[in-house]
Amino acid sequence: MARFVFGMSQSLDGYVDHLELPPPGPALFHHFCEWVRSLTGSVYGRRLYEIMRYWDEDHPEWDADEREFAAAWRGQPKWVVSRSLKSVGPHATLVEGDLAGAMRGLKTRFEGEIEVAGPNLARSLTELGLIDEYRLYFRPFVLGRGQPFFAGARPPLRLVAGEPVGEDAFRLTYVPA
């Protein structure tokens, strides 16, 4: 059975705004690349999926690490939860209708980790009791605004690990209590 994991970089004040946080350093970027490569797939909300579509097209200014990340991201199955999108890109499946049934189906049909990408989607899956692990990557920045990691009420959690990752991040790993 697959496990749903919600993990994102966030500011010290709890925001996950990808457009405001500085890009990760090389070691943290490599960590995320390795994680994406190991995933069974990713479930995206519409907004974050549209941001991540950046990786669908090659960019001449990319370095080797960015090309490596793009290759890993492109090859992975993606499920996009949206009521407004009519189509999605390569290796992606649009999820409409019964969110709970579709997500439970993914968990039973696959093995390994499936990333939950996006705080609003994570809130919905948390309310359904479907997220198995939360990974909070704290970075030394304060934004004061943006999308919070927990888009809804924070669920009861139990800390299972904490460790430095990359140049400037500290990862806290929690499971539902």
PEMO-V341021 format. One record per residue. N is the residue number from 1. RES is the residue in one small letter. PSI is psi in whole degrees, 0 to 359 (* if undefined). OMEGA is omega in whole degrees, -180 to 180 (NA if undefined). NEAR is the number of other ideal C-beta (glycine too) atoms within 12 Angstrom. Layout:
# PEMO-V341021
n: (N;N)
res: (RES;RES)
psi: (PSI;PSI)
omega: (OMEGA;OMEGA)
near: (NEAR;NEAR)
This chain:
# PEMO-V341021
n: (1;2;3;4;5;6;7;8;9;10;11;12;13;14;15;16;17;18;19;20;21;22;23;24;25;26;27;28;29;30;31;32;33;34;35;36;37;38;39;40;41;42;43;44;45;46;47;48;49;50;51;52;53;54;55;56;57;58;59;60;61;62;63;64;65;66;67;68;69;70;71;72;73;74;75;76;77;78;79;80;81;82;83;84;85;86;87;88;89;90;91;92;93;94;95;96;97;98;99;100;101;102;103;104;105;106;107;108;109;110;111;112;113;114;115;116;117;118;119;120;121;122;123;124;125;126;127;128;129;130;131;132;133;134;135;136;137;138;139;140;141;142;143;144;145;146;147;148;149;150;151;152;153;154;155;156;157;158;159;160;161;162;163;164;165;166;167;168;169;170;171;172;173;174;175;176;177)
res: (m;a;r;f;v;f;g;m;s;q;s;l;d;g;y;v;d;h;l;e;l;p;p;p;g;p;a;l;f;h;h;f;c;e;w;v;r;s;l;t;g;s;v;y;g;r;r;l;y;e;i;m;r;y;w;d;e;d;h;p;e;w;d;a;d;e;r;e;f;a;a;a;w;r;g;q;p;k;w;v;v;s;r;s;l;k;s;v;g;p;h;a;t;l;v;e;g;d;l;a;g;a;m;r;g;l;k;t;r;f;e;g;e;i;e;v;a;g;p;n;l;a;r;s;l;t;e;l;g;l;i;d;e;y;r;l;y;f;r;p;f;v;l;g;r;g;q;p;f;f;a;g;a;r;p;p;l;r;l;v;a;g;e;p;v;g;e;d;a;f;r;l;t;y;v;p;a)
psi: (137;156;134;127;124;113;133;153;143;159;166;334;14;15;147;28;104;335;344;326;138;151;153;154;174;317;319;320;316;320;313;324;315;321;313;318;328;347;150;329;184;143;124;146;163;311;311;326;316;324;316;343;345;325;355;335;136;146;130;335;355;146;183;321;319;321;323;316;315;318;317;316;317;323;351;141;142;141;127;118;117;143;347;332;144;340;162;169;193;148;23;146;131;129;117;160;232;92;311;313;318;317;320;324;318;315;323;332;340;164;158;193;136;121;137;117;109;130;324;318;317;321;313;318;330;315;331;356;29;348;128;337;144;128;112;115;97;133;151;61;150;122;322;359;169;196;125;152;311;104;342;200;140;128;161;127;157;125;130;344;156;133;151;144;126;202;325;17;152;125;128;130;126;153;158;139;*)
omega: (179;177;175;-179;175;180;180;169;178;177;179;179;167;-179;-176;-176;-178;-178;-179;179;175;180;179;174;-176;-177;178;177;178;177;180;178;178;179;-180;180;-177;-175;170;179;-179;173;-176;162;-175;-174;-179;176;180;175;-177;176;173;-176;179;-176;176;177;-175;-178;-179;172;-176;180;179;177;178;179;-179;180;179;-178;-178;-175;-174;174;179;174;-174;-179;-178;173;-175;179;177;179;179;-175;-178;179;-179;178;178;179;179;174;-172;-179;-177;-180;180;-178;176;177;177;-178;-178;-178;-174;174;176;-178;171;180;169;-172;177;-177;-179;175;179;177;-180;-179;174;180;178;-179;-174;-180;-177;-177;177;178;-179;179;180;177;-171;179;174;-178;-179;180;179;179;178;177;177;-178;177;178;179;179;174;-175;175;179;178;179;174;-178;174;178;178;-174;-169;-177;173;-178;170;-180;-178;171;177;-179;NA)
near: (17;29;28;38;34;43;38;42;37;35;29;20;20;28;28;37;27;27;17;20;30;19;21;29;19;19;17;29;30;24;28;37;28;18;32;33;23;18;31;27;35;46;45;39;36;28;25;33;35;23;21;34;24;20;32;22;16;14;13;8;7;17;16;13;23;25;19;22;32;27;20;27;35;25;21;35;28;38;40;36;38;29;15;15;22;10;14;26;23;18;23;31;25;22;33;19;13;12;27;18;15;27;33;21;21;33;30;15;17;23;14;23;29;41;43;43;41;34;34;30;38;40;27;27;41;30;20;24;16;33;37;30;31;37;39;35;36;31;34;22;24;17;24;13;15;23;29;24;38;25;28;19;11;20;26;13;23;14;18;17;18;16;17;18;29;26;19;25;33;22;30;26;23;27;21;23;11)
